[in-house]
Amino acid sequence: MNLMNETPSPPSSEVIEVSLSDIFGFFKRNWLILFFAGLLSGAAGYGISHLIAPQFEATAKILPEFGSGTGAGGLSDLASLAGFSLGKSSSDALRPDLYPSILSSKTFLMQVLSTPFPLQNGEKIVLASYLDEEAQPLSPQQLAQGDTLITLSKEQERVMKDVAARITASMDKMSGVISIRAEMPDPTLAAACATYTLSYLKTFVGEYRGGKKAEKVAFLRTQVNEAKGKYQRTEVALNAYRDRNRSAFTNMAQVEEQRLQNDYLQAQTLYGELTRQLEAARLQALEEAPVLKVLEPPMIPNWKSKPKRSLYALGFAILGGFLVLIVLLFVKEKIHHKFG
């Protein structure tokens, strides 16, 4: 019974005791090896960094803002003075936190891949073939796919993913500032891509917010022109009839003049009402138009962003020293087990 309750102790050969003095002694004996291993590895990493193509980064910062129409002296106050109301602002505004998603969409990336951009030497290139020699520029048929099923070659899809990683946008939730970043092998190309991205975002947001209102303004403008023409024609007809029948006092003459007078008044009323609606629609479109204030425009960078040679040297130095440390520990343990 006593033998069953006793727990066997592990063999003494399986117990490894390491004291601080052992660790200190190990580094004292091998510090020179570790130093030169880290130094040589760091030099190798620094040399390898020269084999990597340099990259240049251009950035832009914008502050999105939408007109509320409720401030003093706003367009809504101007509209009320003119005799009409703009009504409540629509709630279909595009949230600024969705801007990065717009700039990562395939529609935007396809436009970027097919747009000519300048290089530092003055040459113009298309990103698709510039970043990947095997990728063909997108054809007009591919660009016209729009919301339909998108068909790309493997090379085109590969370079699209590359561009998606090179052109990015992010939003600072605290300040609301949108940062646009473009990283390219050429400094002028990086700035041109950032500028194009900023322009695309402005156009997209403007069309999204004001598309329907622009269509309404265009429709009302056409109606106003037609009503104006009818108003002018009825006015000419009424005055011409009065000139021809100044001395006529018959009932038929009075009936005809009354009919022309009614047509003229109706045309005048319609023209005035459509004119007021057109002005209201124009002011409302301006009131609710999105505003993207550029805080920092893109600038051609003078220094490369990658590769960072100091980080390459430091990383290789740490890696080389760690590998040599593992080798030393392994060799020491092997010798210890063989002769210890």
ZASEFI-780548 format. One line per field, with one value per residue (C-alpha): x, y, z; residue number from 1. Coordinates in steps of 0.1 Angstrom, whole numbers, plus 2048, in hexadecimal, padded with zeros to 3 digits. Layout:
BEGIN
east <- [X, ...];
north <- [Y, ...];
up <- [Z, ...];
tidren <- [NUM, ...];
END
This chain:
BEGIN
east <- [800, 81C, 82D, 80D, 80A, 82D, 833, 852, 86B, 878, 89A, 8B5, 8C1, 8A0, 8A2, 8B4, 8BD, 8C9, 8D4, 8DA, 8FF, 8FD, 8EB, 903, 921, 912, 90F, 931, 941, 92E, 928, 942, 932, 90F, 91C, 92C, 90F, 8F7, 90F, 913, 8EE, 8E6, 8FE, 8EE, 8CC, 8D8, 8E6, 8C7, 8B2, 8C4, 8B7, 893, 883, 87D, 859, 84C, 82D, 817, 7FA, 7DC, 7C5, 7A1, 786, 763, 746, 722, 70D, 6F1, 6DD, 6D4, 6EE, 6E7, 6EB, 6EA, 6D9, 6BA, 6B6, 6BB, 6A1, 688, 68D, 686, 664, 66A, 678, 693, 683, 696, 6B9, 6BA, 6C8, 6D9, 6FB, 719, 72A, 74F, 759, 74F, 768, 784, 76C, 766, 78C, 790, 774, 77B, 76B, 784, 7A2, 798, 797, 7BA, 7C9, 7BD, 7C6, 7E7, 7FE, 81E, 840, 85D, 86E, 84F, 844, 81F, 817, 7F9, 7FB, 7EF, 80E, 826, 822, 81F, 82E, 818, 7F8, 7E6, 7D5, 7AF, 79C, 77E, 767, 774, 771, 74D, 743, 738, 720, 71F, 735, 759, 771, 797, 7B5, 7CA, 7E6, 7CD, 7BE, 7E0, 7EA, 7C9, 7D0, 7F2, 7E3, 7C9, 7E6, 7F8, 7DB, 7C8, 7B3, 7AC, 797, 7A0, 781, 78B, 790, 77D, 79A, 79E, 7C1, 7C9, 7EA, 7FA, 81B, 82C, 84F, 851, 84C, 838, 823, 81A, 80F, 7FB, 7E9, 7E1, 7D3, 7BE, 7B0, 7A7, 795, 783, 776, 769, 757, 748, 73B, 72D, 71B, 70E, 700, 6F5, 6EC, 6C7, 6C6, 6DA, 6C1, 6A5, 6B5, 6BB, 697, 689, 6A0, 691, 66E, 675, 682, 663, 64C, 65F, 659, 634, 631, 642, 62C, 60C, 617, 61E, 5FD, 5E9, 5F9, 5F7, 5D1, 5CC, 5DE, 5C9, 5A8, 5AB, 589, 577, 55B, 54A, 544, 559, 576, 573, 571, 590, 5A3, 598, 5A5, 5C6, 5C8, 5C2, 5DD, 5F5, 5EE, 5F1, 612, 61E, 615, 625, 645, 647, 641, 65A, 674, 66F, 673, 692, 6A2, 698, 6A7, 6C8, 6CB, 6C3, 6DE, 6F7, 6EC, 6F0, 70E, 72B, 74A, 76C, 785, 7A9, 7BF, 7DF, 7E2, 7F8, 81D, 839, 84E, 874, 87D, 874, 85C, 869, 880, 88B, 8AF, 8B4, 896, 8A4, 8C6, 8B7, 8A0, 8BB, 8D2, 8B9, 8B0, 8D5, 8DE, 8C0, 8C9, 8ED, 8E0, 8CB, 8E9, 8FF, 8E5, 8E0, 905, 90C, 8EF, 8FC, 91F, 911, 8FE, 91B, 936, 923];
north <- [800, 818, 811, 81A, 83C, 846, 85A, 852, 86E, 878, 86C, 884, 884, 894, 8B2, 8D0, 8EC, 90D, 929, 94E, 948, 92D, 945, 961, 94A, 93E, 961, 96B, 94E, 953, 979, 97E, 963, 972, 995, 98C, 977, 994, 9AC, 996, 98F, 9B4, 9BC, 9A1, 9AF, 9D2, 9C5, 9B2, 9D1, 9E1, 9C5, 9CE, 9E8, A09, A14, A38, A42, A60, A69, A80, A89, A95, AA0, A95, AAC, AAE, ACE, ACC, AE9, AF4, B0E, B33, B43, B22, B1B, B0F, B33, B41, B2A, B34, B59, B50, B42, B1C, B01, AE8, ACF, AB7, AAB, A88, A6C, A5A, A69, A52, A4D, A57, A36, A25, A39, A1F, A04, A19, A1B, 9F6, 9EC, 9DA, 9F6, A0F, 9F8, 9F1, A16, A1A, 9FD, A0C, A31, A3F, A4E, A61, A56, A6B, A69, A77, A56, A4C, A28, A12, A02, 9E0, 9DA, 9EF, 9DC, 9BA, 9B4, 995, 9A8, 9B8, 9DA, 9D7, 9D8, 9F0, 9D2, 9CA, 9EE, 9EF, 9D1, 9E8, 9D6, 9B7, 998, 9A3, 98E, 992, 97D, 96E, 987, 9A4, 998, 994, 9B8, 9C4, 9B5, 9C5, 9E7, 9E2, 9DE, 9FC, A15, A15, A2D, A2E, A44, A52, A4C, A68, A84, A77, A7D, A66, A5D, A51, A3E, A34, A21, A1C, A15, A38, A58, A6B, A4D, A4A, A6F, A6B, A4C, A5E, A7C, A66, A54, A75, A80, A5F, A60, A84, A7B, A5B, A6B, A88, A72, A5B, A78, A90, A78, A78, A9D, AA5, A91, AA4, AC5, ABB, AB0, AD0, AE5, AD4, ADA, AFE, B04, AF4, B08, B28, B22, B1B, B3A, B50, B41, B47, B6B, B72, B63, B77, B98, B91, B8A, BAA, BBE, BAF, BB4, BD5, BE1, BC0, BBE, B9E, B82, B6A, B82, B85, B5F, B5A, B74, B64, B42, B51, B63, B42, B30, B4C, B4C, B26, B27, B43, B30, B10, B22, B34, B14, AFF, B1B, B1B, AF5, AF7, B10, AFC, ADC, AEE, AFD, ADC, ACA, AE4, AE2, ABC, AB9, AA6, ABA, AA9, AC2, AB9, ABE, AB1, AAD, A92, A9B, A8A, A79, A7F, A61, A3D, A2C, A09, 9F7, A04, 9F8, 9FD, 9E6, 9CC, 9CD, 9CC, 9AF, 99A, 9A1, 995, 976, 96D, 971, 95C, 940, 940, 93F, 920, 90F, 916, 909, 8EA, 8E3, 8E9, 8D2, 8B7, 8B9, 8B9, 899, 889, 890, 89B];
up <- [800, 808, 7E7, 7D4, 7E5, 7DD, 7BC, 7AA, 7A7, 784, 77B, 783, 75F, 754, 76B, 75C, 774, 765, 77B, 773, 777, 75B, 744, 74C, 746, 725, 717, 725, 712, 6F1, 6F0, 6D5, 6BF, 6C4, 6BD, 69C, 692, 697, 686, 667, 666, 668, 64D, 637, 63E, 635, 614, 60C, 611, 5F3, 5DD, 5E4, 5CD, 5DF, 5E5, 5E9, 5FC, 5F6, 60D, 60E, 62A, 626, 63E, 633, 63B, 630, 630, 649, 63D, 660, 667, 668, 646, 634, 613, 625, 633, 610, 602, 61D, 614, 5EF, 5F9, 5F9, 610, 609, 61F, 635, 62C, 61E, 633, 616, 61E, 619, 63A, 63A, 64A, 62A, 615, 61A, 60D, 5EE, 5E7, 5EB, 5D3, 5B3, 59F, 5AC, 5A8, 584, 57D, 58D, 579, 558, 55E, 550, 56B, 567, 573, 580, 55E, 54D, 53E, 542, 54B, 554, 576, 56A, 554, 568, 589, 577, 555, 550, 556, 538, 53B, 540, 520, 51A, 51D, 53F, 54B, 53E, 554, 570, 587, 572, 577, 576, 562, 566, 55E, 579, 573, 574, 594, 5A3, 59B, 5A8, 5CA, 5C9, 5C2, 5DD, 5F6, 5E8, 5E7, 608, 61D, 642, 659, 67B, 690, 6A8, 690, 672, 65B, 63D, 633, 610, 60B, 5EA, 5E9, 5C7, 5B9, 5AB, 5C0, 5A4, 59E, 5C3, 5C5, 5A4, 5B2, 5D2, 5BF, 5A8, 5C7, 5D7, 5B7, 5B3, 5D7, 5D2, 5B2, 5C0, 5E0, 5CC, 5B3, 5CF, 5E3, 5C7, 5AB, 5AF, 5B7, 598, 583, 594, 58C, 568, 564, 573, 55D, 53F, 54B, 553, 52F, 521, 538, 52F, 50B, 50F, 525, 50B, 4EF, 502, 50A, 4E6, 4DB, 4F4, 4EB, 4C6, 4C9, 4DD, 4C2, 4A7, 4B9, 4CA, 4BE, 4C0, 4DA, 4D0, 4E8, 4D3, 4D4, 4FA, 4FE, 4E9, 4FC, 51D, 511, 507, 528, 53B, 527, 52E, 553, 556, 543, 559, 579, 56D, 563, 584, 598, 585, 589, 5AE, 5AF, 59A, 5B1, 5D0, 5C1, 5B8, 5DB, 5EB, 5D5, 5E1, 605, 607, 5F1, 602, 60A, 60B, 619, 60F, 62E, 61E, 5F9, 5EA, 5E7, 5D3, 5ED, 5EE, 603, 600, 619, 613, 619, 63A, 63B, 660, 668, 650, 661, 684, 67B, 66B, 688, 6A1, 68C, 686, 6AB, 6B5, 69C, 6A9, 6CC, 6C5, 6B4, 6D2, 6EA, 6D5, 6D1, 6F6, 700, 6E8, 6F6, 719, 712, 701, 71A, 739];
tidren <- [1, 2, 3, 4, 5, 6, 7, 8, 9, 10, 11, 12, 13, 14, 15, 16, 17, 18, 19, 20, 21, 22, 23, 24, 25, 26, 27, 28, 29, 30, 31, 32, 33, 34, 35, 36, 37, 38, 39, 40, 41, 42, 43, 44, 45, 46, 47, 48, 49, 50, 51, 52, 53, 54, 55, 56, 57, 58, 59, 60, 61, 62, 63, 64, 65, 66, 67, 68, 69, 70, 71, 72, 73, 74, 75, 76, 77, 78, 79, 80, 81, 82, 83, 84, 85, 86, 87, 88, 89, 90, 91, 92, 93, 94, 95, 96, 97, 98, 99, 100, 101, 102, 103, 104, 105, 106, 107, 108, 109, 110, 111, 112, 113, 114, 115, 116, 117, 118, 119, 120, 121, 122, 123, 124, 125, 126, 127, 128, 129, 130, 131, 132, 133, 134, 135, 136, 137, 138, 139, 140, 141, 142, 143, 144, 145, 146, 147, 148, 149, 150, 151, 152, 153, 154, 155, 156, 157, 158, 159, 160, 161, 162, 163, 164, 165, 166, 167, 168, 169, 170, 171, 172, 173, 174, 175, 176, 177, 178, 179, 180, 181, 182, 183, 184, 185, 186, 187, 188, 189, 190, 191, 192, 193, 194, 195, 196, 197, 198, 199, 200, 201, 202, 203, 204, 205, 206, 207, 208, 209, 210, 211, 212, 213, 214, 215, 216, 217, 218, 219, 220, 221, 222, 223, 224, 225, 226, 227, 228, 229, 230, 231, 232, 233, 234, 235, 236, 237, 238, 239, 240, 241, 242, 243, 244, 245, 246, 247, 248, 249, 250, 251, 252, 253, 254, 255, 256, 257, 258, 259, 260, 261, 262, 263, 264, 265, 266, 267, 268, 269, 270, 271, 272, 273, 274, 275, 276, 277, 278, 279, 280, 281, 282, 283, 284, 285, 286, 287, 288, 289, 290, 291, 292, 293, 294, 295, 296, 297, 298, 299, 300, 301, 302, 303, 304, 305, 306, 307, 308, 309, 310, 311, 312, 313, 314, 315, 316, 317, 318, 319, 320, 321, 322, 323, 324, 325, 326, 327, 328, 329, 330, 331, 332, 333, 334, 335, 336, 337, 338, 339, 340];
END
